[in-house]
Amino acid sequence: MTHALSRRALLRGAPGFVGGLSLAGLPRFAAGQATGPASGPPSGQRAAAGVPARPAIRLAGNENPYGPGPAARAAIAAATGDSWKYPIMEEMAFKAQIAEREGLSPRHVLIGDGSSEILHIAALLAATAPGEVLTATPTFDLVAVQARAAGATVRELPLDAQMRFDLPALRAAVTPQTRLIYVCNPNNPTGTMVSGAALRTFIAALPPDITVLVDEAYLELSADMATESMAPLVHGGANVIVARTFSKLHGLAGLRIGYALARPDLIERMTRLKLTSVSSLGLAAAAASYGDMEFQAASRSHIAEGVALTTAVLDELKRPYAPTRGNFVFFDTGGPAREFIGAMRGQGFSLGRPFPPYDSWCRVSMGTVEQMAAFAAALRGHFG
Ligand SMILES: Cc1ncc(COP(=O)(O)O)c(C=O)c1O
């Protein structure tokens, strides 16, 4: 990698995600996955019972093991008895709840089977145009994969020297065929972010027929949404789709709820391409979690604590890392990432896959604070 060396000084010791979040007074919720190697039957008994080997601690999916929060758990329990009904009214009420907070109308909101469905539909829109999709690499690659599968041309540009979306390069790459530009902000797997101001300037300079899909899956983990989110552009009628999810901050990945904010005409076109509708339990959990500010603050705090712990040990071991705004840290293992991932799996930790062209870099998702302390000890053992 040509720019790895120049990046190092920049990345090492960069301020990162934590941003001075206070942990004082915040409740610690029971963590769904806080079990790890210390729970379940001993491996001998498991093998004898034909049970597969104990799963690794999941530090691979950018999930939130503190979820679901208390309000979401209570809402799921309360909604179970109504599971025989189609949740039509519930979905309308949930759209209205989101619209109200965003200062938009329910016609600006589309609920998806996770934000994956929103990204998938946006990719289909671009392919049916038909046209070209621009994005970066590495990033969350669902849009590129789905757009290609649907017949679109996809061009993926390298990240900039600070591992961020290279907005000037993307602008320069626009052609008359460009229909969709996908910007993941903060970016997965690097955790890096371009500023809201830079992104607004970029969007304003584009031809108005190009849709910009801004994936804000991780934005609410740390950012000031008022200045960093692109939702206000939707209000102003821009050709923008903002995608958000309940899988990250809200810890509801298994219940598959995401949503899009966009102009009503775009929402209508997207609705026509929907294949599924969401479940009543997912809607109940997400609606309750949306209002559970205490759980959201506690989750932010736990994630920040995990990131601080992880980056502190990386500093100590002099391993470069990208300044993250997500619930994951992307760091340089100094050798083939695949080997490092294998070594950590041997110690019970499941990590993210390699992300070319950063072949020596590895992404670790935040588990519970206790799991991150165990991972920090494993890092010391490996590199120390
Ligand atoms: C950037 C980004 N967008 C979207 C998603 C999809 O999330 P979901 O479909 O669970 O809402 C993910 C999942 O990891 C992600 O990292």
PDBQT file of the ligand as one rigid body, heavy atoms in Angstrom, charges set to zero:
ROOT
HETATM    1  C1  LIG A 401     -22.762   1.197   6.832  1.00  0.00    +0.000 C 
HETATM    2  C2  LIG A 401     -23.846   0.200   7.011  1.00  0.00    +0.000 A 
HETATM    3  N1  LIG A 401     -25.028   0.425   6.436  1.00  0.00    +0.000 NA
HETATM    4  C3  LIG A 401     -26.033  -0.433   6.559  1.00  0.00    +0.000 A 
HETATM    5  C4  LIG A 401     -25.884  -1.598   7.263  1.00  0.00    +0.000 A 
HETATM    6  C5  LIG A 401     -27.039  -2.548   7.305  1.00  0.00    +0.000 C 
HETATM    7  O1  LIG A 401     -27.629  -2.593   8.532  1.00  0.00    +0.000 OA
HETATM    8  P1  LIG A 401     -29.085  -3.179   8.739  1.00  0.00    +0.000 P 
HETATM    9  O2  LIG A 401     -29.541  -3.817   7.486  1.00  0.00    +0.000 OA
HETATM   10  O3  LIG A 401     -28.934  -4.153   9.855  1.00  0.00    +0.000 OA
HETATM   11  O4  LIG A 401     -29.918  -1.994   9.101  1.00  0.00    +0.000 OA
HETATM   12  C6  LIG A 401     -24.670  -1.886   7.888  1.00  0.00    +0.000 A 
HETATM   13  C7  LIG A 401     -24.498  -3.130   8.658  1.00  0.00    +0.000 C 
HETATM   14  O5  LIG A 401     -23.456  -3.463   9.151  1.00  0.00    +0.000 OA
HETATM   15  C8  LIG A 401     -23.619  -0.959   7.755  1.00  0.00    +0.000 A 
HETATM   16  O6  LIG A 401     -22.412  -1.162   8.288  1.00  0.00    +0.000 OA
ENDROOT
TORSDOF 0
